[in-house]
Amino acid sequence: MRAAAGRQTQQVPADDRVVGGLPHPPRPTGRRRERPMRFEILRLDDASGVATDRLIVDAETVGQYVKDAAATGERLYIRPCKNV
């Protein structure tokens, strides 16, 4: 198949790629440290379900608390914590 006469193709720089039909936003050039994601962990009372203790931890620590709670049978309520 031949290109139409007089039609030129345009070279698109790598940063202006189109993804899913929408232009991809430019990548940031500066290196910023992102804040670690934090979670709020509420320990719940076995009988009434009322929160007895509240902890704010980073994402890496949540797994350890979940494992400990599973081993002891504690009930936890975990939700993302708003960045302060």
DABEL-V537718 format. One record per residue. N is the residue number from 1. SS is DSSP state (helix for helix, strand for strand, loop for the rest). Layout:
N;SS  N;SS
//
This chain:
1;loop  2;loop  3;loop  4;loop  5;loop  6;loop  7;loop  8;loop  9;loop  10;loop  11;loop  12;loop  13;loop  14;helix  15;helix  16;helix  17;loop  18;strand  19;strand  20;loop  21;loop  22;strand  23;strand  24;loop  25;loop  26;loop  27;loop  28;loop  29;loop  30;loop  31;loop  32;loop  33;loop  34;loop  35;loop  36;loop  37;loop  38;strand  39;strand  40;strand  41;strand  42;strand  43;strand  44;strand  45;loop  46;loop  47;loop  48;loop  49;loop  50;loop  51;strand  52;strand  53;strand  54;strand  55;strand  56;strand  57;strand  58;strand  59;helix  60;helix  61;helix  62;helix  63;helix  64;helix  65;helix  66;helix  67;helix  68;helix  69;helix  70;helix  71;helix  72;helix  73;loop  74;loop  75;strand  76;strand  77;strand  78;strand  79;strand  80;strand  81;loop  82;loop  83;loop  84;loop
//
